[in-house]
Amino acid sequence: MPAPTSLEQRPLLVIPTTGLRSLREVVAATSPADPRAAVAAWLAEELDRAAVAAPERLPPRVVTMHAQVSYRDDVTDHI
């Protein structure tokens, strides 16, 4: 789990309505006794602060679940 940061330091989070439903189901399915409960709580917190949009209204540079992307490492210039 990532180190805690203040809300001001966290990047903008935009989630499509379809992804939000799926991720909320993951949180709901995690019991307090589950060893991953802390991760589920962190996920719930992130979902609470996310901007939610219809899939067709997402900004073009938003990467969603199940998307395929290519990126370039700015240090090594590898793709």
PyMOL Python script that loads the backbone (N, CA, C, O; Angstrom):
from pymol import cmd

cmd.read_pdbstr("""\
ATOM      1  N   MET A   1       0.851  -1.170   0.000  1.00  0.00           N
ATOM      2  CA  MET A   1       0.000   0.000   0.000  1.00  0.00           C
ATOM      3  C   MET A   1       0.894   1.230   0.000  1.00  0.00           C
ATOM      4  O   MET A   1       1.895   1.268   0.716  1.00  0.00           O
ATOM      5  N   PRO A   2       0.544   2.237  -0.798  1.00  0.00           N
ATOM      6  CA  PRO A   2       1.382   3.440  -0.870  1.00  0.00           C
ATOM      7  C   PRO A   2       1.439   4.181   0.455  1.00  0.00           C
ATOM      8  O   PRO A   2       0.549   4.058   1.296  1.00  0.00           O
ATOM      9  N   ALA A   3       2.502   4.948   0.621  1.00  0.00           N
ATOM     10  CA  ALA A   3       2.636   5.767   1.819  1.00  0.00           C
ATOM     11  C   ALA A   3       1.521   6.800   1.848  1.00  0.00           C
ATOM     12  O   ALA A   3       1.149   7.341   0.807  1.00  0.00           O
ATOM     13  N   PRO A   4       0.981   7.081   3.043  1.00  0.00           N
ATOM     14  CA  PRO A   4      -0.085   8.081   3.109  1.00  0.00           C
ATOM     15  C   PRO A   4       0.417   9.456   2.698  1.00  0.00           C
ATOM     16  O   PRO A   4       1.540   9.846   3.018  1.00  0.00           O
ATOM     17  N   THR A   5      -0.421  10.172   1.995  1.00  0.00           N
ATOM     18  CA  THR A   5      -0.112  11.552   1.604  1.00  0.00           C
ATOM     19  C   THR A   5      -1.329  12.393   1.900  1.00  0.00           C
ATOM     20  O   THR A   5      -2.442  11.879   2.016  1.00  0.00           O
ATOM     21  N   SER A   6      -1.117  13.682   2.022  1.00  0.00           N
ATOM     22  CA  SER A   6      -2.262  14.552   2.240  1.00  0.00           C
ATOM     23  C   SER A   6      -3.084  14.610   0.961  1.00  0.00           C
ATOM     24  O   SER A   6      -2.580  14.334  -0.127  1.00  0.00           O
ATOM     25  N   LEU A   7      -4.350  14.970   1.104  1.00  0.00           N
ATOM     26  CA  LEU A   7      -5.220  15.050  -0.069  1.00  0.00           C
ATOM     27  C   LEU A   7      -4.682  16.039  -1.088  1.00  0.00           C
ATOM     28  O   LEU A   7      -4.867  15.852  -2.290  1.00  0.00           O
ATOM     29  N   GLU A   8      -4.021  17.086  -0.623  1.00  0.00           N
ATOM     30  CA  GLU A   8      -3.479  18.084  -1.541  1.00  0.00           C
ATOM     31  C   GLU A   8      -2.368  17.518  -2.415  1.00  0.00           C
ATOM     32  O   GLU A   8      -2.135  18.022  -3.513  1.00  0.00           O
ATOM     33  N   GLN A   9      -1.681  16.482  -1.950  1.00  0.00           N
ATOM     34  CA  GLN A   9      -0.559  15.905  -2.694  1.00  0.00           C
ATOM     35  C   GLN A   9      -0.994  14.783  -3.638  1.00  0.00           C
ATOM     36  O   GLN A   9      -0.216  14.371  -4.499  1.00  0.00           O
ATOM     37  N   ARG A  10      -2.185  14.300  -3.494  1.00  0.00           N
ATOM     38  CA  ARG A  10      -2.641  13.193  -4.331  1.00  0.00           C
ATOM     39  C   ARG A  10      -3.046  13.705  -5.709  1.00  0.00           C
ATOM     40  O   ARG A  10      -3.626  14.785  -5.826  1.00  0.00           O
ATOM     41  N   PRO A  11      -2.745  12.937  -6.745  1.00  0.00           N
ATOM     42  CA  PRO A  11      -3.132  13.369  -8.096  1.00  0.00           C
ATOM     43  C   PRO A  11      -4.645  13.268  -8.289  1.00  0.00           C
ATOM     44  O   PRO A  11      -5.334  12.538  -7.576  1.00  0.00           O
ATOM     45  N   LEU A  12      -5.133  14.010  -9.258  1.00  0.00           N
ATOM     46  CA  LEU A  12      -6.541  13.958  -9.613  1.00  0.00           C
ATOM     47  C   LEU A  12      -6.892  12.523  -9.991  1.00  0.00           C
ATOM     48  O   LEU A  12      -6.124  11.845 -10.674  1.00  0.00           O
ATOM     49  N   LEU A  13      -8.036  12.079  -9.549  1.00  0.00           N
ATOM     50  CA  LEU A  13      -8.487  10.726  -9.836  1.00  0.00           C
ATOM     51  C   LEU A  13      -9.846  10.830 -10.512  1.00  0.00           C
ATOM     52  O   LEU A  13     -10.796  11.349  -9.927  1.00  0.00           O
ATOM     53  N   VAL A  14      -9.940  10.336 -11.745  1.00  0.00           N
ATOM     54  CA  VAL A  14     -11.192  10.354 -12.506  1.00  0.00           C
ATOM     55  C   VAL A  14     -11.541   8.916 -12.835  1.00  0.00           C
ATOM     56  O   VAL A  14     -10.717   8.177 -13.374  1.00  0.00           O
ATOM     57  N   ILE A  15     -12.760   8.519 -12.510  1.00  0.00           N
ATOM     58  CA  ILE A  15     -13.184   7.134 -12.695  1.00  0.00           C
ATOM     59  C   ILE A  15     -14.504   7.118 -13.467  1.00  0.00           C
ATOM     60  O   ILE A  15     -15.406   7.902 -13.171  1.00  0.00           O
ATOM     61  N   PRO A  16     -14.620   6.218 -14.464  1.00  0.00           N
ATOM     62  CA  PRO A  16     -15.918   6.097 -15.139  1.00  0.00           C
ATOM     63  C   PRO A  16     -16.929   5.430 -14.210  1.00  0.00           C
ATOM     64  O   PRO A  16     -16.559   4.645 -13.336  1.00  0.00           O
ATOM     65  N   THR A  17     -18.188   5.745 -14.402  1.00  0.00           N
ATOM     66  CA  THR A  17     -19.231   5.172 -13.551  1.00  0.00           C
ATOM     67  C   THR A  17     -19.172   3.647 -13.545  1.00  0.00           C
ATOM     68  O   THR A  17     -19.414   3.031 -12.507  1.00  0.00           O
ATOM     69  N   THR A  18     -18.860   3.035 -14.666  1.00  0.00           N
ATOM     70  CA  THR A  18     -18.787   1.570 -14.740  1.00  0.00           C
ATOM     71  C   THR A  18     -17.656   1.028 -13.882  1.00  0.00           C
ATOM     72  O   THR A  18     -17.826   0.003 -13.222  1.00  0.00           O
ATOM     73  N   GLY A  19     -16.518   1.683 -13.875  1.00  0.00           N
ATOM     74  CA  GLY A  19     -15.396   1.255 -13.045  1.00  0.00           C
ATOM     75  C   GLY A  19     -15.665   1.456 -11.572  1.00  0.00           C
ATOM     76  O   GLY A  19     -15.265   0.642 -10.740  1.00  0.00           O
ATOM     77  N   LEU A  20     -16.347   2.545 -11.251  1.00  0.00           N
ATOM     78  CA  LEU A  20     -16.670   2.834  -9.847  1.00  0.00           C
ATOM     79  C   LEU A  20     -17.514   1.716  -9.261  1.00  0.00           C
ATOM     80  O   LEU A  20     -17.255   1.260  -8.147  1.00  0.00           O
ATOM     81  N   ARG A  21     -18.506   1.278  -9.987  1.00  0.00           N
ATOM     82  CA  ARG A  21     -19.355   0.185  -9.497  1.00  0.00           C
ATOM     83  C   ARG A  21     -18.533  -1.063  -9.210  1.00  0.00           C
ATOM     84  O   ARG A  21     -18.691  -1.683  -8.158  1.00  0.00           O
ATOM     85  N   SER A  22     -17.662  -1.433 -10.135  1.00  0.00           N
ATOM     86  CA  SER A  22     -16.842  -2.642  -9.971  1.00  0.00           C
ATOM     87  C   SER A  22     -15.927  -2.525  -8.760  1.00  0.00           C
ATOM     88  O   SER A  22     -15.788  -3.471  -7.984  1.00  0.00           O
ATOM     89  N   LEU A  23     -15.308  -1.370  -8.604  1.00  0.00           N
ATOM     90  CA  LEU A  23     -14.381  -1.177  -7.493  1.00  0.00           C
ATOM     91  C   LEU A  23     -15.104  -1.117  -6.153  1.00  0.00           C
ATOM     92  O   LEU A  23     -14.583  -1.613  -5.155  1.00  0.00           O
ATOM     93  N   ARG A  24     -16.288  -0.523  -6.109  1.00  0.00           N
ATOM     94  CA  ARG A  24     -17.087  -0.510  -4.874  1.00  0.00           C
ATOM     95  C   ARG A  24     -17.469  -1.934  -4.472  1.00  0.00           C
ATOM     96  O   ARG A  24     -17.531  -2.242  -3.282  1.00  0.00           O
ATOM     97  N   GLU A  25     -17.721  -2.793  -5.440  1.00  0.00           N
ATOM     98  CA  GLU A  25     -18.036  -4.190  -5.154  1.00  0.00           C
ATOM     99  C   GLU A  25     -16.845  -4.893  -4.506  1.00  0.00           C
ATOM    100  O   GLU A  25     -17.024  -5.712  -3.605  1.00  0.00           O
ATOM    101  N   VAL A  26     -15.648  -4.582  -4.954  1.00  0.00           N
ATOM    102  CA  VAL A  26     -14.438  -5.162  -4.343  1.00  0.00           C
ATOM    103  C   VAL A  26     -14.354  -4.744  -2.882  1.00  0.00           C
ATOM    104  O   VAL A  26     -14.090  -5.573  -2.011  1.00  0.00           O
ATOM    105  N   VAL A  27     -14.578  -3.463  -2.613  1.00  0.00           N
ATOM    106  CA  VAL A  27     -14.529  -2.964  -1.235  1.00  0.00           C
ATOM    107  C   VAL A  27     -15.593  -3.646  -0.391  1.00  0.00           C
ATOM    108  O   VAL A  27     -15.308  -4.100   0.717  1.00  0.00           O
ATOM    109  N   ALA A  28     -16.816  -3.723  -0.903  1.00  0.00           N
ATOM    110  CA  ALA A  28     -17.931  -4.303  -0.146  1.00  0.00           C
ATOM    111  C   ALA A  28     -17.716  -5.789   0.150  1.00  0.00           C
ATOM    112  O   ALA A  28     -18.189  -6.295   1.168  1.00  0.00           O
ATOM    113  N   ALA A  29     -17.011  -6.481  -0.729  1.00  0.00           N
ATOM    114  CA  ALA A  29     -16.798  -7.919  -0.567  1.00  0.00           C
ATOM    115  C   ALA A  29     -15.662  -8.248   0.403  1.00  0.00           C
ATOM    116  O   ALA A  29     -15.430  -9.417   0.711  1.00  0.00           O
ATOM    117  N   THR A  30     -14.958  -7.227   0.882  1.00  0.00           N
ATOM    118  CA  THR A  30     -13.819  -7.460   1.773  1.00  0.00           C
ATOM    119  C   THR A  30     -14.276  -7.336   3.219  1.00  0.00           C
ATOM    120  O   THR A  30     -14.738  -6.276   3.641  1.00  0.00           O
ATOM    121  N   SER A  31     -14.146  -8.414   3.974  1.00  0.00           N
ATOM    122  CA  SER A  31     -14.564  -8.392   5.378  1.00  0.00           C
ATOM    123  C   SER A  31     -13.474  -7.762   6.242  1.00  0.00           C
ATOM    124  O   SER A  31     -12.306  -7.765   5.853  1.00  0.00           O
ATOM    125  N   PRO A  32     -13.834  -7.223   7.404  1.00  0.00           N
ATOM    126  CA  PRO A  32     -12.837  -6.632   8.301  1.00  0.00           C
ATOM    127  C   PRO A  32     -11.752  -7.631   8.734  1.00  0.00           C
ATOM    128  O   PRO A  32     -10.636  -7.225   9.060  1.00  0.00           O
ATOM    129  N   ALA A  33     -12.069  -8.918   8.739  1.00  0.00           N
ATOM    130  CA  ALA A  33     -11.087  -9.935   9.139  1.00  0.00           C
ATOM    131  C   ALA A  33     -10.123 -10.295   8.014  1.00  0.00           C
ATOM    132  O   ALA A  33      -9.103 -10.941   8.252  1.00  0.00           O
ATOM    133  N   ASP A  34     -10.436  -9.887   6.810  1.00  0.00           N
ATOM    134  CA  ASP A  34      -9.593 -10.188   5.655  1.00  0.00           C
ATOM    135  C   ASP A  34      -8.248  -9.483   5.807  1.00  0.00           C
ATOM    136  O   ASP A  34      -8.216  -8.315   6.196  1.00  0.00           O
ATOM    137  N   PRO A  35      -7.141 -10.155   5.513  1.00  0.00           N
ATOM    138  CA  PRO A  35      -5.825  -9.503   5.614  1.00  0.00           C
ATOM    139  C   PRO A  35      -5.682  -8.298   4.690  1.00  0.00           C
ATOM    140  O   PRO A  35      -4.809  -7.455   4.895  1.00  0.00           O
ATOM    141  N   ARG A  36      -6.530  -8.216   3.685  1.00  0.00           N
ATOM    142  CA  ARG A  36      -6.476  -7.088   2.749  1.00  0.00           C
ATOM    143  C   ARG A  36      -7.438  -5.964   3.129  1.00  0.00           C
ATOM    144  O   ARG A  36      -7.678  -5.063   2.324  1.00  0.00           O
ATOM    145  N   ALA A  37      -7.991  -6.002   4.338  1.00  0.00           N
ATOM    146  CA  ALA A  37      -8.980  -5.000   4.758  1.00  0.00           C
ATOM    147  C   ALA A  37      -8.402  -3.587   4.731  1.00  0.00           C
ATOM    148  O   ALA A  37      -9.106  -2.641   4.376  1.00  0.00           O
ATOM    149  N   ALA A  38      -7.137  -3.432   5.098  1.00  0.00           N
ATOM    150  CA  ALA A  38      -6.523  -2.093   5.083  1.00  0.00           C
ATOM    151  C   ALA A  38      -6.427  -1.559   3.655  1.00  0.00           C
ATOM    152  O   ALA A  38      -6.614  -0.365   3.421  1.00  0.00           O
ATOM    153  N   VAL A  39      -6.139  -2.430   2.718  1.00  0.00           N
ATOM    154  CA  VAL A  39      -6.068  -2.020   1.313  1.00  0.00           C
ATOM    155  C   VAL A  39      -7.469  -1.658   0.813  1.00  0.00           C
ATOM    156  O   VAL A  39      -7.632  -0.681   0.083  1.00  0.00           O
ATOM    157  N   ALA A  40      -8.468  -2.430   1.199  1.00  0.00           N
ATOM    158  CA  ALA A  40      -9.843  -2.134   0.799  1.00  0.00           C
ATOM    159  C   ALA A  40     -10.289  -0.792   1.377  1.00  0.00           C
ATOM    160  O   ALA A  40     -10.987  -0.032   0.706  1.00  0.00           O
ATOM    161  N   ALA A  41      -9.896  -0.497   2.608  1.00  0.00           N
ATOM    162  CA  ALA A  41     -10.238   0.796   3.227  1.00  0.00           C
ATOM    163  C   ALA A  41      -9.562   1.933   2.473  1.00  0.00           C
ATOM    164  O   ALA A  41     -10.178   2.974   2.243  1.00  0.00           O
ATOM    165  N   TRP A  42      -8.308   1.746   2.087  1.00  0.00           N
ATOM    166  CA  TRP A  42      -7.596   2.760   1.300  1.00  0.00           C
ATOM    167  C   TRP A  42      -8.290   2.967  -0.037  1.00  0.00           C
ATOM    168  O   TRP A  42      -8.466   4.103  -0.479  1.00  0.00           O
ATOM    169  N   LEU A  43      -8.689   1.862  -0.691  1.00  0.00           N
ATOM    170  CA  LEU A  43      -9.395   1.953  -1.966  1.00  0.00           C
ATOM    171  C   LEU A  43     -10.704   2.724  -1.791  1.00  0.00           C
ATOM    172  O   LEU A  43     -11.030   3.576  -2.617  1.00  0.00           O
ATOM    173  N   ALA A  44     -11.452   2.437  -0.732  1.00  0.00           N
ATOM    174  CA  ALA A  44     -12.708   3.144  -0.481  1.00  0.00           C
ATOM    175  C   ALA A  44     -12.463   4.639  -0.318  1.00  0.00           C
ATOM    176  O   ALA A  44     -13.236   5.455  -0.821  1.00  0.00           O
ATOM    177  N   GLU A  45     -11.401   4.997   0.376  1.00  0.00           N
ATOM    178  CA  GLU A  45     -11.062   6.410   0.549  1.00  0.00           C
ATOM    179  C   GLU A  45     -10.740   7.069  -0.792  1.00  0.00           C
ATOM    180  O   GLU A  45     -11.169   8.193  -1.053  1.00  0.00           O
ATOM    181  N   GLU A  46      -9.995   6.381  -1.629  1.00  0.00           N
ATOM    182  CA  GLU A  46      -9.663   6.916  -2.943  1.00  0.00           C
ATOM    183  C   GLU A  46     -10.920   7.052  -3.814  1.00  0.00           C
ATOM    184  O   GLU A  46     -11.058   8.030  -4.548  1.00  0.00           O
ATOM    185  N   LEU A  47     -11.822   6.092  -3.738  1.00  0.00           N
ATOM    186  CA  LEU A  47     -13.052   6.170  -4.510  1.00  0.00           C
ATOM    187  C   LEU A  47     -13.921   7.338  -4.039  1.00  0.00           C
ATOM    188  O   LEU A  47     -14.592   7.985  -4.843  1.00  0.00           O
ATOM    189  N   ASP A  48     -13.903   7.598  -2.747  1.00  0.00           N
ATOM    190  CA  ASP A  48     -14.693   8.710  -2.203  1.00  0.00           C
ATOM    191  C   ASP A  48     -14.217  10.061  -2.737  1.00  0.00           C
ATOM    192  O   ASP A  48     -15.025  10.974  -2.904  1.00  0.00           O
ATOM    193  N   ARG A  49     -12.931  10.200  -3.003  1.00  0.00           N
ATOM    194  CA  ARG A  49     -12.416  11.486  -3.463  1.00  0.00           C
ATOM    195  C   ARG A  49     -12.366  11.596  -4.988  1.00  0.00           C
ATOM    196  O   ARG A  49     -12.061  12.663  -5.521  1.00  0.00           O
ATOM    197  N   ALA A  50     -12.661  10.511  -5.685  1.00  0.00           N
ATOM    198  CA  ALA A  50     -12.575  10.496  -7.145  1.00  0.00           C
ATOM    199  C   ALA A  50     -13.676  11.322  -7.790  1.00  0.00           C
ATOM    200  O   ALA A  50     -14.800  11.394  -7.292  1.00  0.00           O
ATOM    201  N   ALA A  51     -13.327  11.941  -8.905  1.00  0.00           N
ATOM    202  CA  ALA A  51     -14.334  12.548  -9.772  1.00  0.00           C
ATOM    203  C   ALA A  51     -14.900  11.413 -10.611  1.00  0.00           C
ATOM    204  O   ALA A  51     -14.143  10.600 -11.140  1.00  0.00           O
ATOM    205  N   VAL A  52     -16.208  11.347 -10.738  1.00  0.00           N
ATOM    206  CA  VAL A  52     -16.861  10.260 -11.459  1.00  0.00           C
ATOM    207  C   VAL A  52     -17.531  10.842 -12.703  1.00  0.00           C
ATOM    208  O   VAL A  52     -18.204  11.870 -12.638  1.00  0.00           O
ATOM    209  N   ALA A  53     -17.334  10.168 -13.832  1.00  0.00           N
ATOM    210  CA  ALA A  53     -17.896  10.642 -15.096  1.00  0.00           C
ATOM    211  C   ALA A  53     -18.405   9.467 -15.913  1.00  0.00           C
ATOM    212  O   ALA A  53     -17.928   8.341 -15.771  1.00  0.00           O
ATOM    213  N   ALA A  54     -19.367   9.740 -16.757  1.00  0.00           N
ATOM    214  CA  ALA A  54     -19.829   8.727 -17.702  1.00  0.00           C
ATOM    215  C   ALA A  54     -18.656   8.382 -18.620  1.00  0.00           C
ATOM    216  O   ALA A  54     -17.873   9.270 -18.960  1.00  0.00           O
ATOM    217  N   PRO A  55     -18.513   7.134 -19.026  1.00  0.00           N
ATOM    218  CA  PRO A  55     -17.363   6.744 -19.853  1.00  0.00           C
ATOM    219  C   PRO A  55     -17.157   7.632 -21.082  1.00  0.00           C
ATOM    220  O   PRO A  55     -16.021   7.955 -21.429  1.00  0.00           O
ATOM    221  N   GLU A  56     -18.232   8.022 -21.729  1.00  0.00           N
ATOM    222  CA  GLU A  56     -18.099   8.850 -22.931  1.00  0.00           C
ATOM    223  C   GLU A  56     -17.701  10.293 -22.616  1.00  0.00           C
ATOM    224  O   GLU A  56     -17.372  11.049 -23.529  1.00  0.00           O
ATOM    225  N   ARG A  57     -17.726  10.682 -21.358  1.00  0.00           N
ATOM    226  CA  ARG A  57     -17.377  12.044 -20.964  1.00  0.00           C
ATOM    227  C   ARG A  57     -15.977  12.147 -20.340  1.00  0.00           C
ATOM    228  O   ARG A  57     -15.579  13.224 -19.896  1.00  0.00           O
ATOM    229  N   LEU A  58     -15.237  11.051 -20.304  1.00  0.00           N
ATOM    230  CA  LEU A  58     -13.890  11.072 -19.721  1.00  0.00           C
ATOM    231  C   LEU A  58     -12.947  11.906 -20.576  1.00  0.00           C
ATOM    232  O   LEU A  58     -13.036  11.885 -21.804  1.00  0.00           O
ATOM    233  N   PRO A  59     -12.053  12.632 -19.939  1.00  0.00           N
ATOM    234  CA  PRO A  59     -11.032  13.348 -20.712  1.00  0.00           C
ATOM    235  C   PRO A  59     -10.202  12.349 -21.520  1.00  0.00           C
ATOM    236  O   PRO A  59     -10.037  11.207 -21.091  1.00  0.00           O
ATOM    237  N   PRO A  60      -9.681  12.751 -22.672  1.00  0.00           N
ATOM    238  CA  PRO A  60      -8.980  11.810 -23.555  1.00  0.00           C
ATOM    239  C   PRO A  60      -7.727  11.188 -22.954  1.00  0.00           C
ATOM    240  O   PRO A  60      -7.336  10.104 -23.387  1.00  0.00           O
ATOM    241  N   ARG A  61      -7.086  11.811 -21.991  1.00  0.00           N
ATOM    242  CA  ARG A  61      -5.847  11.265 -21.444  1.00  0.00           C
ATOM    243  C   ARG A  61      -6.054  10.405 -20.195  1.00  0.00           C
ATOM    244  O   ARG A  61      -5.079  10.020 -19.549  1.00  0.00           O
ATOM    245  N   VAL A  62      -7.290  10.101 -19.847  1.00  0.00           N
ATOM    246  CA  VAL A  62      -7.575   9.258 -18.685  1.00  0.00           C
ATOM    247  C   VAL A  62      -7.407   7.799 -19.090  1.00  0.00           C
ATOM    248  O   VAL A  62      -7.960   7.364 -20.100  1.00  0.00           O
ATOM    249  N   VAL A  63      -6.646   7.048 -18.307  1.00  0.00           N
ATOM    250  CA  VAL A  63      -6.447   5.621 -18.538  1.00  0.00           C
ATOM    251  C   VAL A  63      -7.375   4.874 -17.593  1.00  0.00           C
ATOM    252  O   VAL A  63      -7.353   5.102 -16.383  1.00  0.00           O
ATOM    253  N   THR A  64      -8.183   3.993 -18.139  1.00  0.00           N
ATOM    254  CA  THR A  64      -9.156   3.260 -17.346  1.00  0.00           C
ATOM    255  C   THR A  64      -8.739   1.798 -17.193  1.00  0.00           C
ATOM    256  O   THR A  64      -7.784   1.341 -17.820  1.00  0.00           O
ATOM    257  N   MET A  65      -9.473   1.077 -16.348  1.00  0.00           N
ATOM    258  CA  MET A  65      -9.217  -0.353 -16.192  1.00  0.00           C
ATOM    259  C   MET A  65      -9.392  -1.047 -17.534  1.00  0.00           C
ATOM    260  O   MET A  65     -10.247  -0.662 -18.332  1.00  0.00           O
ATOM    261  N   HIS A  66      -8.599  -2.045 -17.776  1.00  0.00           N
ATOM    262  CA  HIS A  66      -8.633  -2.863 -18.985  1.00  0.00           C
ATOM    263  C   HIS A  66      -8.165  -2.118 -20.240  1.00  0.00           C
ATOM    264  O   HIS A  66      -8.296  -2.638 -21.348  1.00  0.00           O
ATOM    265  N   ALA A  67      -7.629  -0.920 -20.080  1.00  0.00           N
ATOM    266  CA  ALA A  67      -7.111  -0.169 -21.226  1.00  0.00           C
ATOM    267  C   ALA A  67      -5.690  -0.632 -21.533  1.00  0.00           C
ATOM    268  O   ALA A  67      -4.984  -1.111 -20.645  1.00  0.00           O
ATOM    269  N   GLN A  68      -5.280  -0.492 -22.759  1.00  0.00           N
ATOM    270  CA  GLN A  68      -3.903  -0.751 -23.158  1.00  0.00           C
ATOM    271  C   GLN A  68      -3.252   0.578 -23.471  1.00  0.00           C
ATOM    272  O   GLN A  68      -3.785   1.376 -24.242  1.00  0.00           O
ATOM    273  N   VAL A  69      -2.096   0.813 -22.870  1.00  0.00           N
ATOM    274  CA  VAL A  69      -1.398   2.078 -23.083  1.00  0.00           C
ATOM    275  C   VAL A  69       0.073   1.815 -23.366  1.00  0.00           C
ATOM    276  O   VAL A  69       0.614   0.765 -23.018  1.00  0.00           O
ATOM    277  N   SER A  70       0.695   2.774 -23.995  1.00  0.00           N
ATOM    278  CA  SER A  70       2.146   2.768 -24.193  1.00  0.00           C
ATOM    279  C   SER A  70       2.680   4.008 -23.500  1.00  0.00           C
ATOM    280  O   SER A  70       2.019   5.046 -23.467  1.00  0.00           O
ATOM    281  N   TYR A  71       3.863   3.897 -22.955  1.00  0.00           N
ATOM    282  CA  TYR A  71       4.468   5.058 -22.305  1.00  0.00           C
ATOM    283  C   TYR A  71       5.962   5.055 -22.554  1.00  0.00           C
ATOM    284  O   TYR A  71       6.551   4.023 -22.877  1.00  0.00           O
ATOM    285  N   ARG A  72       6.562   6.210 -22.401  1.00  0.00           N
ATOM    286  CA  ARG A  72       8.008   6.350 -22.577  1.00  0.00           C
ATOM    287  C   ARG A  72       8.612   6.742 -21.240  1.00  0.00           C
ATOM    288  O   ARG A  72       8.133   7.660 -20.575  1.00  0.00           O
ATOM    289  N   ASP A  73       9.664   6.043 -20.855  1.00  0.00           N
ATOM    290  CA  ASP A  73      10.404   6.374 -19.640  1.00  0.00           C
ATOM    291  C   ASP A  73      11.248   7.599 -19.934  1.00  0.00           C
ATOM    292  O   ASP A  73      12.128   7.551 -20.793  1.00  0.00           O
ATOM    293  N   ASP A  74      10.996   8.692 -19.239  1.00  0.00           N
ATOM    294  CA  ASP A  74      11.722   9.948 -19.493  1.00  0.00           C
ATOM    295  C   ASP A  74      13.200   9.871 -19.149  1.00  0.00           C
ATOM    296  O   ASP A  74      13.994  10.664 -19.655  1.00  0.00           O
ATOM    297  N   VAL A  75      13.578   8.935 -18.301  1.00  0.00           N
ATOM    298  CA  VAL A  75      14.991   8.811 -17.913  1.00  0.00           C
ATOM    299  C   VAL A  75      15.761   7.988 -18.940  1.00  0.00           C
ATOM    300  O   VAL A  75      16.844   8.381 -19.372  1.00  0.00           O
ATOM    301  N   THR A  76      15.201   6.850 -19.329  1.00  0.00           N
ATOM    302  CA  THR A  76      15.917   5.948 -20.241  1.00  0.00           C
ATOM    303  C   THR A  76      15.497   6.126 -21.698  1.00  0.00           C
ATOM    304  O   THR A  76      16.182   5.646 -22.601  1.00  0.00           O
ATOM    305  N   ASP A  77      14.395   6.803 -21.930  1.00  0.00           N
ATOM    306  CA  ASP A  77      13.805   7.012 -23.245  1.00  0.00           C
ATOM    307  C   ASP A  77      13.289   5.705 -23.865  1.00  0.00           C
ATOM    308  O   ASP A  77      13.030   5.654 -25.067  1.00  0.00           O
ATOM    309  N   HIS A  78      13.140   4.654 -23.055  1.00  0.00           N
ATOM    310  CA  HIS A  78      12.586   3.394 -23.552  1.00  0.00           C
ATOM    311  C   HIS A  78      11.079   3.479 -23.594  1.00  0.00           C
ATOM    312  O   HIS A  78      10.449   4.111 -22.747  1.00  0.00           O
ATOM    313  N   ILE A  79      10.509   2.828 -24.602  1.00  0.00           N
ATOM    314  CA  ILE A  79       9.044   2.764 -24.741  1.00  0.00           C
ATOM    315  C   ILE A  79       8.558   1.440 -24.244  1.00  0.00           C
ATOM    316  O   ILE A  79       7.356   1.175 -24.270  1.00  0.00           O
TER     317      ILE A  79
END
""", "prot")
cmd.dss("prot")
cmd.show_as("cartoon", "prot")
cmd.util.cbc("prot")
cmd.orient("prot")
